[in-house]
Amino acid sequence: MRMAIISDIHSNFEALSRVLPELDQEEVDLILNLGDTVGYNASPNECLELLAAQPVWSLAGNHDLALLELERAEFFNIIAYQAIVWSRETVLPQHLDFFRNLPLTQAGEGFVACHGTPSSPDAYISFHFQGKRVLSTLRQQSDVRVCFFGHTHRRALWYRDVRGKVALHPIVPGKMSLDRTCHYLINPGSVGQPRDGNPQAAYAIYDHQEFSIQFKSVPYDIAAAQRRILAAGLPEYLAERLAQGI
């Protein structure tokens, strides 16, 4: 199976509408959406309509869950909280079932997928001890070699080798062959709000047969996304950060 891995769309129609045609060119069998389809940006309904026309497996992210239970957003920073309250008022009633039916995890051939970690959509994999903990759990499942995750808005390729060493693998251009004796944690980065200094919409292509991953990104009309944010009355910082990739 050849899959596109996307995450953290965060209601960015301009970014998602540029990524999806790229995925058509990739001839993937499936799009795996790791969650946080809503929040921060100003086009939740437009993004949901785009996804409805695609072969997508979508997961629940912490912002998606907060859309249904606003008390969860009380733990967000004030800007994220304001954006999710606006999203709750904006998302059309017919789209709410999409969020109600989202699973927290998804398993496939040789992989498991989640938003934060397999045990929590709110947890992060940013530091060594966090990656080591999840990889230690992963290796107990004999048929799983890869865990796809999002939430950090940053690309990452963690690995655990046969000696038990856990480290970040450098991400390089082009297709990267994976070692079948290792376990991996793979974050494709964010479609709608990258935070790694590259403002382009990020995604990844995973090939199960080849056991390979390729990290990609595509430019999009950031100015148009910014105008939507400002027109919606959302915090100005949400527009500013898109151009900076932070």
C-alpha positions in Angstrom: 0.0 0.0 0.0 1.1 3.5 -0.8 -0.2 6.1 1.6 -0.2 9.9 1.9 0.3 11.0 5.5 -1.2 14.4 6.4 -1.8 16.1 9.8 -2.8 19.3 11.5 -4.8 20.8 8.7 -6.3 23.3 11.1 -9.0 24.7 8.8 -6.5 26.0 6.3 -8.4 25.7 3.0 -5.6 27.3 0.9 -3.0 24.8 2.1 -5.2 21.7 1.9 -6.5 22.6 -1.6 -2.9 22.7 -2.8 -1.8 19.5 -1.1 -4.7 17.3 -2.4 -3.9 17.7 -6.1 -0.3 16.8 -5.3 -1.6 13.6 -3.7 -3.6 12.8 -6.8 -0.3 12.9 -8.8 1.3 10.6 -6.2 -1.3 7.9 -7.0 -1.7 6.9 -3.4 -4.1 4.2 -2.3 -5.2 6.1 0.8 -4.8 9.4 2.6 -4.2 9.1 6.4 -5.2 12.3 8.2 -3.7 12.3 11.7 -6.1 14.8 13.2 -6.7 18.4 14.1 -8.7 19.1 11.1 -10.1 22.2 12.8 -8.7 25.1 14.9 -6.5 28.2 14.3 -7.5 29.0 10.7 -10.8 30.2 9.2 -12.1 27.6 6.7 -13.4 24.5 8.7 -16.4 23.8 6.5 -14.4 24.2 3.2 -11.8 21.8 4.5 -14.3 19.2 5.5 -16.0 19.4 2.1 -12.6 18.8 0.4 -11.9 15.8 2.6 -15.3 14.3 2.0 -14.5 13.8 -1.6 -11.3 11.9 -0.9 -10.4 8.3 0.3 -9.4 9.5 3.7 -8.9 7.8 7.1 -9.2 10.6 9.6 -8.3 10.5 13.3 -9.4 12.7 16.2 -6.9 15.4 17.3 -7.2 17.4 20.5 -8.7 20.4 18.7 -11.3 18.1 17.0 -12.3 16.7 20.4 -12.4 20.2 21.9 -14.8 21.3 19.1 -17.3 18.8 20.6 -16.4 19.4 24.3 -15.4 23.0 24.8 -14.2 22.3 28.3 -11.3 20.5 26.8 -10.2 23.8 25.3 -9.8 25.3 28.7 -6.4 23.8 28.8 -5.4 25.5 25.5 -3.6 28.8 25.3 -5.9 31.8 25.0 -5.4 32.2 21.2 -6.1 28.5 20.5 -9.1 28.7 22.9 -10.6 31.7 21.0 -10.1 29.9 17.7 -11.8 26.7 18.8 -14.8 28.7 20.2 -15.1 30.5 16.9 -14.9 27.1 15.1 -17.6 25.6 17.2 -19.9 28.5 16.2 -18.9 28.2 12.5 -18.9 24.5 11.7 -22.1 23.6 10.0 -24.4 21.2 12.0 -24.2 18.6 9.2 -20.4 18.4 9.7 -20.5 17.6 13.4 -21.1 13.9 12.8 -17.7 13.7 11.1 -16.1 14.7 14.4 -18.3 12.5 16.6 -17.3 9.4 14.6 -13.5 10.0 14.6 -11.4 7.2 16.2 -8.4 8.1 18.4 -6.2 5.5 16.6 -6.1 3.6 13.4 -4.2 0.3 12.7 -3.1 -1.0 9.4 -0.6 -3.4 7.9 2.5 -2.9 9.9 1.6 0.4 11.4 -0.5 2.2 14.0 -1.6 5.9 13.6 -2.5 8.5 16.2 -2.6 12.2 16.8 -0.4 12.7 19.8 0.6 9.2 21.0 -1.3 5.9 20.8 -2.4 6.4 24.4 -3.4 10.1 24.3 -4.3 12.7 21.6 -3.0 15.4 24.0 0.5 13.9 24.6 3.6 15.1 22.6 6.5 13.3 21.1 9.1 16.1 21.0 11.9 14.9 23.3 14.0 11.8 23.6 12.3 10.4 26.6 8.9 10.8 25.0 10.1 9.0 21.8 11.8 6.3 23.8 8.6 5.6 25.8 6.4 5.2 22.8 9.0 3.1 20.9 9.3 0.8 23.9 5.6 0.2 23.8 5.6 -0.2 20.0 8.2 -3.0 20.0 5.9 -5.1 22.2 3.6 -5.4 19.2 5.3 -7.9 16.9 3.4 -7.0 13.8 3.9 -3.1 14.1 7.0 -1.3 12.9 5.8 2.2 12.4 3.7 4.7 14.4 2.5 7.8 12.5 1.8 10.8 14.7 1.2 14.5 14.5 0.4 17.2 17.1 3.8 18.9 17.2 3.5 20.5 13.7 7.1 19.5 13.1 8.5 16.8 10.8 10.2 14.0 12.7 11.7 10.6 12.1 12.5 8.8 15.3 13.9 5.2 15.3 14.8 2.4 17.7 17.3 0.0 16.4 17.9 -3.7 17.4 20.4 -2.6 20.1 17.7 -0.4 21.7 19.2 2.9 20.6 16.6 5.6 20.2 17.4 8.7 18.1 16.1 11.2 15.6 17.1 10.3 12.0 18.0 13.3 9.8 15.4 14.1 7.2 16.8 14.5 3.7 15.3 15.3 0.3 14.0 12.4 -1.7 12.8 8.9 -0.8 14.3 7.5 2.4 14.5 3.7 2.7 13.7 2.4 6.2 15.4 -0.5 8.0 13.0 -3.4 8.5 14.8 -4.3 11.8 14.0 -0.9 13.3 10.9 0.6 14.8 9.9 4.2 13.7 7.9 7.1 14.8 7.0 9.3 11.8 5.5 12.8 11.9 4.7 14.3 8.4 4.6 17.9 9.7 1.6 20.2 9.4 -0.5 21.0 6.4 -2.1 24.1 7.8 0.2 25.5 10.4 3.8 24.3 10.1 6.1 25.2 13.0 9.5 24.1 11.7 10.4 27.4 10.0 9.2 26.3 6.6 5.8 27.9 5.9 4.9 25.5 3.0 2.2 22.9 3.6 3.9 19.6 4.7 3.0 16.0 4.1 4.6 12.6 3.6 4.4 9.6 1.3 4.8 6.2 2.8 5.2 3.0 0.8 4.6 -0.2 2.7 6.1 -2.6 0.1 9.3 -0.5 -0.3 9.3 0.4 3.4 10.1 3.9 2.6 9.1 7.4 3.5 9.4 10.7 1.6 8.8 14.1 3.3 7.4 16.7 0.9 5.9 20.2 1.0 4.2 22.5 -1.4 3.8 26.3 -1.5 0.3 27.8 -1.2 -1.4 31.1 -1.1 -0.6 32.2 2.4 -1.8 35.7 1.9 -5.3 34.4 1.1 -5.4 32.3 4.2 -4.3 35.3 6.2 -7.0 37.4 4.8 -9.6 34.8 5.8 -8.3 34.8 9.3 -8.5 38.5 9.7 -11.9 38.7 8.0 -13.2 36.2 10.5 -12.0 38.3 13.4 -9.6 35.7 14.7 -6.4 36.8 16.5 -4.0 38.6 14.1 -1.1 36.4 15.4 -2.7 33.4 13.7 -2.3 35.1 10.4 1.2 36.4 11.0 2.6 33.0 12.0 1.6 31.3 8.8 4.2 33.3 6.8 6.9 32.5 9.3 6.2 28.8 9.7 6.1 29.0 13.5 
